Structure formats: C-alpha cells, structure tokens
Amino acid sequence: MSSKNLIFFIVILMIILLFFMTFSCEARKPDNAPLDSTVNKYHQFSQYTDPGELADLYKTLPESLDELCALIKKQLIHPFDLEKYADVIPKNRAYEDRELPSVSLMLKELLKRNENGLVASRKPEERLVVACVHHSMLLASILRFRGIPVRIRAGHAKYIGGQNGIRVTHAICEVWADEDSKWILVDPDRQRINFPRHEFEFSYETWNHLRNSNLGNEQYISRYKSVDQATVHVICLDLSYLIGKEEPYWLDPPIVYQVTKGISDLSEAELQVLDKIAAYLKEPDDHLDEMTSVQEKTPFLHFKRD
C-alpha cells in the first residue's frame, strides 16, 4: 500500500471512529435528559453562592460528595443540633443565618475563627451556627467552582423528626451526575447522598396536595402559622432557587403575607399563577425560561427586603 493510500485509509478510519463515538454518546443519553444549555445555567454563582476572593479555599477539598459533605458538616452546625454543643457555643451565636447571608461572608467568618481554612479539625466553637440553606449554599458554591452544575431545592424532608408522617421544611441540593445524565439529591446538612426522591416532598407536591385537599394526616413543621402559608413560602423559594436568584429564606414575597387563614385568602388569578408555577417546578428543566418570566413579571412574587 502506498503512503498516499495509507494516509487516506487512516483519515477514513478516524472519521468512522469519530462518528461511532458521537452516536454512542447520544445513544446513552436518556430521552428525558435536559438540554446542555439548561444544565449549564447551574454552573453560575448567584450573589449568595459566589465565594469571591476566597475561592482558593476550595482547591484542596476532597473530591467525593461523601467526603465533601462530611467536611462541610465540620464547618457548620444546624441550630437543631445546638444542644449537643451547649457547653461550648455562646448563647448569642444560636442563630447566625442573617449575619452571614452569603457564602463569601461565611468563608470570611470561618477564617476569622480558624485561619487554617475549611479543615476537618475545626473545633465546634469555631463553626458557624446556620440552617440547612447555608449548608446547601456552601456545597453549591464548591461544586460550581469545580464546574459541576448544582441547584438548591426547597421542600419538606420526610427523614427529619424520627417518625412517619412528619414533614420538615428543608433545603437540599440537586447535583448533576454527568455519568448518568440525571440530577441526584444531596443533603449536606443531614449527610444524605443520592437518596431516593420519594424521601423529599418537593414544593409542587405539597401545593398539589393542598389544592386537592389531600394533605392527609401528615404533620408539616415550619416557622409559619399554617401549612398553607408555609407551602406558598416554599413554592416561591423553590422558584427563586431554580431561576438562580437564591433569595434568603427569611425574606418573603407579598403573596405569602396574604395567606392568613389559608389559600382561600388568595384570588382565583393568584391561585392560577401558583398552579402554573407548580406545573413548571415539576419539570423545571423544560420550563426554565417560563419560570424566570413569570417571576419577573409578577410583582406579588418579588421578595421584599428587610
């Protein structure tokens, strides 16, 4: 075979190989997998998850989700767990969420209390006392720094409280698993990795139960006076997380304050907007633009500052 024919043969072989690899990758991708453009939006920091000038702290952290979540727990204490550390945590630090609303402020305070950074040897008295949202924000910040898509989700955890029928308002992360082309659930606060979706009641599910008078005997635990008000809060918060705004959980849009007795306080038009949002939240990858649009164009969904 002449050298010219050999080169031609090699080129043809490379083209066939490239075609096969491309086809093979497409064949492995599930039919319901979101578009790359949608997934890639969750690479982006919000103003709350941007580590700012302290991003270098992330460079030496463990790679696996298990190790990473374990390390995050060495930096943070949930207020629910504070009784374990009552002898070392001052009473004036029982709730630091509002003083540390962003990851950059969290990192600065962690360095102030221990200049060695995000270390597993951090003493309890050097940790931050913050809620589940802050745990999820820190995980989201680290993974986005690594180029891994992640989004925070608001809903109700079924695995907190120690008994069946308890639903606790909670925030977790959905992390994009590229090898499986799907979102997996990760709870850095309660140390649960890739757990079943039926163990977390998403905001749209609670809303649909509420709309259909189908809450059953479940007990919903939150800081709100009724499950109706808590549900409206959570669905607005989940929407904020999914469109990348990631508003602080202690803020609320006006529609939450309207719910005093129940969702019967809302007009039919307002209920229809929330119905539409719930439908979007069920399949968020297919409705990112619509979710962004409805939030921006609907004043009663705009979060109010303190």
C-alpha positions as CSV (number, residue, x, y, z in Angstrom):
1,M,0.0,0.0,0.0
2,S,1.4,3.4,-1.0
3,S,1.9,6.1,1.6
4,K,-0.8,8.2,0.0
5,N,-3.3,5.3,0.2
6,L,-2.3,4.6,3.8
7,I,-3.0,8.2,4.8
8,F,-6.3,8.2,3.1
9,F,-7.2,4.9,4.8
10,I,-6.2,6.4,8.2
11,V,-8.3,9.5,7.6
12,I,-11.4,7.4,6.7
13,L,-10.9,5.2,9.7
14,M,-10.7,8.3,12.0
15,I,-13.9,9.7,10.6
16,I,-15.7,6.4,11.1
17,L,-14.4,6.2,14.7
18,L,-15.5,9.8,15.4
19,F,-19.0,9.1,14.0
20,F,-19.3,5.9,16.1
21,M,-18.2,7.7,19.3
22,T,-20.7,10.6,18.8
23,F,-23.5,8.2,18.0
24,S,-22.7,6.0,21.0
25,C,-22.7,9.0,23.4
26,E,-26.1,10.2,22.0
27,A,-27.5,6.7,22.4
28,R,-26.6,6.5,26.0
29,K,-28.2,9.8,26.8
30,P,-31.7,9.3,28.2
31,D,-34.6,10.7,26.2
32,N,-35.7,12.9,29.1
33,A,-32.3,14.3,29.8
34,P,-32.3,18.2,29.8
35,L,-30.6,20.2,27.2
36,D,-26.9,21.0,27.8
37,S,-27.8,24.7,27.7
38,T,-30.2,24.2,30.6
39,V,-27.8,22.2,32.8
40,N,-25.0,24.7,32.1
41,K,-27.0,27.6,33.7
42,Y,-26.5,25.9,37.0
43,H,-22.7,26.4,36.8
44,Q,-23.3,30.0,37.6
45,F,-22.8,31.6,41.0
46,S,-25.5,33.8,42.5
47,Q,-24.7,36.7,44.6
48,Y,-25.2,34.4,47.6
49,T,-23.1,31.4,46.5
50,D,-20.2,33.4,44.9
51,P,-17.1,32.7,47.1
52,G,-15.4,35.9,45.8
53,E,-11.8,36.3,46.7
54,L,-11.7,33.2,48.9
55,A,-12.4,30.7,46.1
56,D,-8.8,29.4,46.5
57,L,-10.0,27.7,49.7
58,Y,-11.8,25.2,47.5
59,K,-8.7,23.9,45.7
60,T,-7.6,21.4,48.3
61,L,-11.0,20.0,49.3
62,P,-11.9,16.3,48.8
63,E,-13.4,15.2,45.5
64,S,-16.2,12.8,46.5
65,L,-19.6,14.0,47.6
66,D,-19.5,11.9,50.8
67,E,-16.2,13.4,51.9
68,L,-17.2,16.9,50.9
69,C,-20.5,16.8,52.8
70,A,-18.7,15.4,55.8
71,L,-16.2,18.3,55.7
72,I,-19.0,20.9,55.3
73,K,-20.6,19.5,58.5
74,K,-17.3,20.1,60.3
75,Q,-17.6,23.8,59.4
76,L,-21.3,24.3,60.2
77,I,-23.8,23.4,63.0
78,H,-27.5,23.4,62.4
79,P,-29.5,25.2,65.2
80,F,-31.5,22.0,65.7
81,D,-28.2,20.2,66.7
82,L,-27.1,23.0,69.1
83,E,-27.9,21.1,72.3
84,K,-25.0,18.8,71.5
85,Y,-22.7,21.8,71.8
86,A,-24.4,23.8,74.5
87,D,-21.3,23.8,76.7
88,V,-19.1,25.5,74.0
89,I,-21.4,27.6,71.8
90,P,-22.3,31.0,73.3
91,K,-26.0,31.8,73.5
92,N,-25.6,34.9,71.3
93,R,-24.5,32.6,68.5
94,A,-27.5,30.3,68.5
95,Y,-28.6,31.7,65.1
96,E,-26.2,33.3,62.7
97,D,-28.1,33.0,59.4
98,R,-28.9,36.7,58.9
99,E,-25.5,37.9,59.9
100,L,-24.0,35.5,57.3
101,P,-26.4,35.6,54.3
102,S,-23.8,34.7,51.7
103,V,-21.0,32.1,51.2
104,S,-18.4,34.8,50.9
105,L,-19.3,36.1,54.4
106,M,-19.5,32.6,55.7
107,L,-15.9,31.9,54.5
108,K,-14.6,35.1,55.9
109,E,-16.1,34.3,59.3
110,L,-14.8,30.7,59.2
111,L,-11.3,32.0,58.5
112,K,-11.6,34.5,61.3
113,R,-12.4,31.7,63.7
114,N,-9.7,29.3,62.3
115,E,-7.2,30.7,59.9
116,N,-6.4,27.1,58.5
117,G,-9.4,27.2,56.3
118,L,-12.0,24.5,55.7
119,V,-10.4,21.9,57.8
120,A,-11.8,18.7,59.4
121,S,-10.1,19.5,62.6
122,R,-12.2,22.7,63.2
123,K,-13.5,22.8,66.8
124,P,-17.2,23.1,67.4
125,E,-16.8,26.6,68.9
126,E,-15.1,27.7,65.7
127,R,-18.0,26.6,63.5
128,L,-21.0,28.6,62.2
129,V,-24.5,28.0,63.6
130,V,-26.6,28.2,60.4
131,A,-29.6,26.4,58.9
132,C,-29.9,23.8,56.1
133,V,-29.9,26.5,53.4
134,H,-26.4,27.6,54.3
135,H,-25.2,24.0,54.2
136,S,-26.6,23.7,50.7
137,M,-25.2,27.1,49.6
138,L,-21.7,26.1,50.6
139,L,-22.0,22.8,48.7
140,A,-23.4,24.5,45.7
141,S,-20.6,27.1,45.8
142,I,-17.9,24.5,45.9
143,L,-19.3,22.3,43.1
144,R,-19.9,25.3,40.8
145,F,-16.3,26.3,41.4
146,R,-15.5,22.9,40.0
147,G,-17.7,23.3,37.0
148,I,-20.4,20.9,38.3
149,P,-24.0,22.0,37.8
150,V,-26.0,22.2,41.1
151,R,-29.1,23.8,42.2
152,I,-30.8,24.3,45.6
153,R,-34.3,23.0,46.1
154,A,-36.9,23.9,48.8
155,G,-39.4,21.4,50.1
156,H,-40.2,19.2,53.0
157,A,-37.9,16.4,54.2
158,K,-39.6,13.2,55.3
159,Y,-36.5,11.9,57.1
160,I,-36.2,14.5,59.8
161,G,-38.2,14.2,63.0
162,G,-37.7,10.5,63.7
163,Q,-41.3,9.3,62.9
164,N,-43.5,8.7,59.9
165,G,-45.9,11.4,58.8
166,I,-43.5,14.3,59.8
167,R,-42.6,16.8,57.0
168,V,-40.0,19.4,57.9
169,T,-39.4,22.5,55.8
170,H,-35.9,21.9,54.4
171,A,-33.4,22.9,51.7
172,I,-31.2,20.4,49.8
173,C,-29.2,20.3,46.6
174,E,-29.8,18.7,43.2
175,V,-26.4,17.8,41.7
176,W,-25.9,16.9,38.1
177,A,-24.4,13.4,37.7
178,D,-22.9,13.7,34.3
179,E,-22.1,9.9,34.0
180,D,-25.8,9.1,34.5
181,S,-27.2,12.3,32.8
182,K,-29.5,13.0,35.7
183,W,-30.0,15.1,38.8
184,I,-29.3,13.4,42.2
185,L,-30.4,14.6,45.6
186,V,-27.7,15.6,48.1
187,D,-28.4,16.8,51.7
188,P,-25.1,18.2,53.1
189,D,-26.9,19.1,56.4
190,R,-28.2,15.6,57.2
191,Q,-25.4,13.9,55.3
192,R,-27.5,12.1,52.7
193,I,-26.0,11.4,49.3
194,N,-28.0,10.3,46.2
195,F,-31.0,9.4,48.3
196,P,-34.5,8.4,46.8
197,R,-36.6,11.2,45.6
198,H,-39.7,9.9,47.4
199,E,-38.0,10.8,50.7
200,F,-38.2,14.5,49.9
201,E,-41.5,16.2,49.2
202,F,-40.9,18.9,46.6
203,S,-42.8,22.2,46.9
204,Y,-45.0,21.5,43.9
205,E,-46.1,18.2,45.5
206,T,-47.2,19.9,48.7
207,W,-49.0,22.6,46.7
208,N,-50.9,20.0,44.7
209,H,-51.9,18.2,47.9
210,L,-53.1,21.4,49.4
211,R,-55.1,22.4,46.2
212,N,-56.8,19.0,46.2
213,S,-57.5,18.9,49.9
214,N,-55.3,15.9,50.1
215,L,-52.8,16.6,52.9
216,G,-53.9,13.6,54.8
217,N,-52.7,13.2,58.4
218,E,-49.2,14.4,57.7
219,Q,-47.7,17.0,60.0
220,Y,-45.9,19.9,58.4
221,I,-43.3,21.6,60.5
222,S,-42.1,25.2,59.7
223,R,-41.8,28.6,61.2
224,Y,-45.2,29.6,59.6
225,K,-48.5,29.6,61.4
226,S,-50.2,27.2,58.9
227,V,-49.2,24.6,56.3
228,D,-51.0,26.8,53.7
229,Q,-48.7,29.8,54.4
230,A,-45.6,27.6,54.6
231,T,-46.5,25.9,51.3
232,V,-46.8,29.3,49.5
233,H,-43.5,30.4,51.0
234,V,-41.7,27.2,49.9
235,I,-43.0,27.2,46.4
236,C,-41.9,30.8,46.0
237,L,-38.5,30.0,47.5
238,D,-38.1,26.9,45.3
239,L,-38.8,29.1,42.2
240,S,-36.2,31.5,43.3
241,Y,-33.6,28.8,43.7
242,L,-34.4,27.3,40.3
243,I,-34.1,30.5,38.3
244,G,-30.8,31.3,40.0
245,K,-31.8,34.2,42.3
246,E,-31.5,32.1,45.5
247,E,-33.1,34.6,47.8
248,P,-32.6,34.3,51.6
249,Y,-35.3,32.1,53.2
250,W,-36.2,34.7,55.8
251,L,-37.5,37.0,53.1
252,D,-40.9,36.6,51.5
253,P,-42.9,37.9,48.6
254,P,-46.2,39.7,49.3
255,I,-48.3,36.7,48.4
256,V,-47.1,34.9,51.5
257,Y,-48.3,37.6,53.8
258,Q,-51.8,37.4,52.2
259,V,-52.3,33.9,53.4
260,T,-53.6,34.4,56.9
261,K,-56.4,31.8,57.2
262,G,-55.4,29.6,54.2
263,I,-55.1,29.7,50.5
264,S,-58.7,30.6,50.4
265,D,-57.4,34.1,51.1
266,L,-55.9,34.2,47.6
267,S,-57.8,35.3,44.5
268,E,-58.5,32.9,41.7
269,A,-56.0,34.7,39.5
270,E,-53.3,34.3,42.2
271,L,-54.1,30.6,42.6
272,Q,-53.8,30.1,38.9
273,V,-50.4,31.7,38.9
274,L,-49.2,29.4,41.7
275,D,-50.8,26.4,39.8
276,K,-48.8,27.3,36.8
277,I,-45.6,27.6,38.8
278,A,-46.2,24.2,40.4
279,A,-46.5,22.7,37.0
280,Y,-43.2,24.3,36.0
281,L,-41.5,23.1,39.1
282,K,-42.5,19.5,38.4
283,E,-40.4,19.6,35.2
284,P,-38.1,22.5,35.8
285,D,-35.6,21.6,33.1
286,D,-38.3,22.1,30.4
287,H,-39.5,25.4,31.8
288,L,-36.6,27.5,33.0
289,D,-37.4,30.4,30.7
290,E,-41.1,30.4,31.7
291,M,-40.2,30.3,35.4
292,T,-37.9,33.2,35.0
293,S,-40.5,35.2,33.1
294,V,-43.4,34.6,35.4
295,Q,-41.3,35.6,38.5
296,E,-40.1,38.8,36.9
297,K,-43.5,39.8,35.6
298,T,-45.5,39.1,38.7
299,P,-45.0,41.7,41.5
300,F,-46.6,39.6,44.2
301,L,-43.7,37.1,43.7
302,H,-40.9,39.6,44.3
303,F,-39.1,39.1,47.5
304,K,-39.2,42.0,49.9
305,R,-36.0,43.2,51.7
306,D,-35.9,43.6,55.5
